[in-house]
């Protein structure tokens, strides 16, 4: 029996593909959103930096989190923590409450939770 046919592997593989694709799209979409809504390449660059800074700061230490929680639990916690942050951005924008500093806080926190996620998925 191949590994692909083992019960549970297909849903896990599909979930990983969807989550990874979503993470990659978010990485591109947030700076693009800032560029489109503000017209400022400088602000777009600041958002990109706010996305990358937590990964640079917490990437290596997040390996300890993966060691304590395990890869599966770390990925689930990362997804569960990022989901409301990601949802807050369009909701706050639609309500006219999304300031640039608040967006930076959301983006930074998303990066904080994506660092251990990347460590666990690698």
N, C-alpha and C positions, 0 to 999 in steps of 0.2 A: 504494500500500500504506500502510495507516495505521500509526502508531507502535505502537499496541497489538498489531498483528499481527507486528511485527518480532521476529525470533527473539531470545529472551533477555529481552525487556521484561516479559513476563508473569511469569516466575519472579522477576525482580528486584522487580517491583511487589508480588507476593504476599509475598516475604520482607520487604520494607519495611513492609507493613501488619502482618504478624505481629510483627515486632520492635518497631514503634512501639506497638502495642496492648499487648504484654508490658511495655514500659517504663512506659506509663501505668498499667497495672494494678499494677505493682510500686510505683510512686510512691504509690498509694493503699493497697495491701495491707500494706506494712510498718508504717506508723503504726497501721493498724487491728489488725494482729497484736499490736502492743504494747499497745494499749488492751484488747483481749480477754484477753490473757494476764496483764497486770498490773493492769488496772482503773484505771490512772493516766492521766488526761488530760495531766498534766504530762510524764510520760515519753513519751507519744505526741507531744507538741509538740517535745520534745527530738529525737526520731527524725526528725520532719519537718524540723527545723532542720538536722540532720546530713545529710539528703538534699539540701537546698537550698544549704547553705553552699559546697560544692565547685563547684556550678554558678555561683554568684555570684563566687567567687574565680577560677575557671579558665575561665569562659565566653569572655571576650574573648581571653585568651592562647591558648586552644585553637584559635583560627583559624590560628595559626602552625603548629600540628601538622598541621592539615588541609592547609595550603599545602605542607608538606614531604612528607607521606605520600600525599596525595591523598584524596579523599572516600571512595572505596570501601575502601581499605586502613584508613583511620581507623575507619570503621564496623565493619569486620571485627575489628580489634584491640579496639575497645571492647566488642563483643559477646563476644569470646573472653575478655576480662579479667573481664567482669561475670558470665559464666555460672558459674564456680566459686564466686564470692562469693555469688551468689544461691542456689546449691545448698547451700552450707555452712550457711546459716541454718536451714532445716528439719532438716538432718541433725544439727547441733549441738543444736537444740532437742529433737529426739527422743531424743538420747543424754543429755539433761540437762546439757549442757555450755555452753549458750548463756547467758552472763551479759549483763547490760545493757551494760557497757562494751565487751564483745566485739561485741555487736550494733551499737553505735555505730561501732566501727571498720569493720565490714563495710559498713554503710550509707554511711559517709563515702567509703570506697574505691569503692563502686558509683557514688556521685556524681562522684568524680574521673574515672571512665571514661565517664560519661554526658555530661559537658560537651563533650568533643570530638566525641562521637557526634552530639549535637544540632547542633553547628556544621557537621558534615559533611552532615547530612541536610537542612539548611535551604536 
